[in-house]
Amino acid sequence: MPDPLLPRLKQLIVETLRLEEVAPADIADNEPLIGGGLSLDSIDALELVVRMEREFGIKIASSEEARQALASVAALAAYIRERGDPARLPT
Protein backbone atom coordinates (compact mmCIF):
# COMPACT_ATOMS: atom_id res chain seq x y z
CA MET A 1 0.00 0.00 0.00
CA PRO A 2 1.47 3.40 -0.95
CA ASP A 3 2.45 5.80 1.82
CA PRO A 4 -0.23 8.57 1.95
CA LEU A 5 2.36 10.97 3.38
CA LEU A 6 4.35 11.10 0.11
CA PRO A 7 1.66 12.76 -2.06
CA ARG A 8 0.79 15.10 0.83
CA LEU A 9 4.42 16.22 1.08
CA LYS A 10 4.66 16.73 -2.67
CA GLN A 11 1.52 18.88 -2.59
CA LEU A 12 2.93 20.93 0.30
CA ILE A 13 6.21 21.45 -1.56
CA VAL A 14 4.41 22.72 -4.66
CA GLU A 15 2.11 24.99 -2.58
CA THR A 16 4.79 26.33 -0.24
CA LEU A 17 7.28 27.16 -2.97
CA ARG A 18 4.62 28.22 -5.50
CA LEU A 19 5.99 25.85 -8.14
CA GLU A 20 3.37 26.71 -10.76
CA GLU A 21 5.00 24.66 -13.51
CA VAL A 22 5.40 21.51 -11.38
CA ALA A 23 2.69 18.97 -10.61
CA PRO A 24 3.07 17.10 -7.31
CA ALA A 25 3.08 13.80 -9.22
CA ASP A 26 6.13 15.00 -11.19
CA ILE A 27 8.29 15.02 -8.05
CA ALA A 28 10.11 11.70 -7.67
CA ASP A 29 10.14 10.13 -4.20
CA ASN A 30 13.94 9.73 -4.15
CA GLU A 31 15.02 12.75 -6.21
CA PRO A 32 17.23 15.20 -4.26
CA LEU A 33 15.14 18.21 -3.25
CA ILE A 34 18.08 20.59 -2.87
CA GLY A 35 20.23 20.87 -5.96
CA GLY A 36 18.13 18.30 -7.81
CA GLY A 37 15.61 18.63 -10.60
CA LEU A 38 13.53 21.19 -8.70
CA SER A 39 16.52 23.54 -8.38
CA LEU A 40 15.66 24.48 -4.80
CA ASP A 41 18.03 26.75 -2.89
CA SER A 42 18.65 27.53 0.79
CA ILE A 43 15.74 30.02 0.97
CA ASP A 44 13.40 27.35 -0.43
CA ALA A 45 14.78 24.89 2.14
CA LEU A 46 14.07 27.34 4.96
CA GLU A 47 10.50 27.86 3.73
CA LEU A 48 9.98 24.10 3.61
CA VAL A 49 11.40 23.59 7.09
CA VAL A 50 9.05 26.21 8.55
CA ARG A 51 6.04 24.70 6.75
CA MET A 52 6.88 21.13 7.82
CA GLU A 53 7.39 22.21 11.42
CA ARG A 54 3.98 23.89 11.45
CA GLU A 55 2.20 21.19 9.50
CA PHE A 56 3.50 18.11 11.31
CA GLY A 57 4.63 19.32 14.74
CA ILE A 58 8.31 18.55 14.20
CA LYS A 59 11.35 20.60 15.15
CA ILE A 60 14.36 20.64 12.83
CA ALA A 61 17.12 21.89 15.09
CA SER A 62 20.06 22.51 12.77
CA SER A 63 21.02 23.08 9.16
CA GLU A 64 22.65 19.62 9.08
CA GLU A 65 19.42 18.04 10.31
CA ALA A 66 17.49 20.02 7.67
CA ARG A 67 19.88 18.83 4.95
CA GLN A 68 19.27 15.21 5.96
CA ALA A 69 15.50 15.63 6.29
CA LEU A 70 15.23 17.40 2.92
CA ALA A 71 17.44 14.94 1.06
CA SER A 72 14.35 13.70 -0.82
CA VAL A 73 10.60 13.38 -0.38
CA ALA A 74 11.10 9.82 0.89
CA ALA A 75 13.72 11.02 3.42
CA LEU A 76 11.40 13.81 4.55
CA ALA A 77 8.53 11.34 5.00
CA ALA A 78 10.74 9.05 7.11
CA TYR A 79 11.91 12.01 9.21
CA ILE A 80 8.33 13.19 9.80
CA ARG A 81 7.07 9.69 10.61
CA GLU A 82 9.85 9.30 13.17
CA ARG A 83 9.52 12.72 14.83
CA GLY A 84 6.12 14.14 13.89
CA ASP A 85 2.88 14.31 15.80
CA PRO A 86 1.01 11.08 14.84
CA ALA A 87 -2.31 12.92 14.97
CA ARG A 88 -1.16 15.21 12.13
CA LEU A 89 -0.05 12.43 9.78
CA PRO A 90 -2.29 11.32 6.91
CA THR A 91 -3.66 7.78 7.24
Steps between C-alpha positions, in 0.01 A plus 500: 500500500647840405598740777232777513759740643699513173231666283413734789863612525524551125186715508641705789828552314320627190270727708768634734749583227234606247637263236238586238663295225540185713229246577538313830501170309805620303716502814682168538503343847880460505608802294721745695291801601794738538715528191290243315248533221292756690799735532414594858737727691562578868209749518266233360638254757429745782143552377448124488642449848265762646199349320584143607551608860159668503322230305630192681613621843868423446804705595801504268776625726794562268596557139663154492177342623307698236739381228439138601123542533473677163721254314191376312125468544550144627762620753268779613213253545721271711617796710142618559374150581778461756467842666160642406176517691313177404168684513615729216611222265276389213363146533 
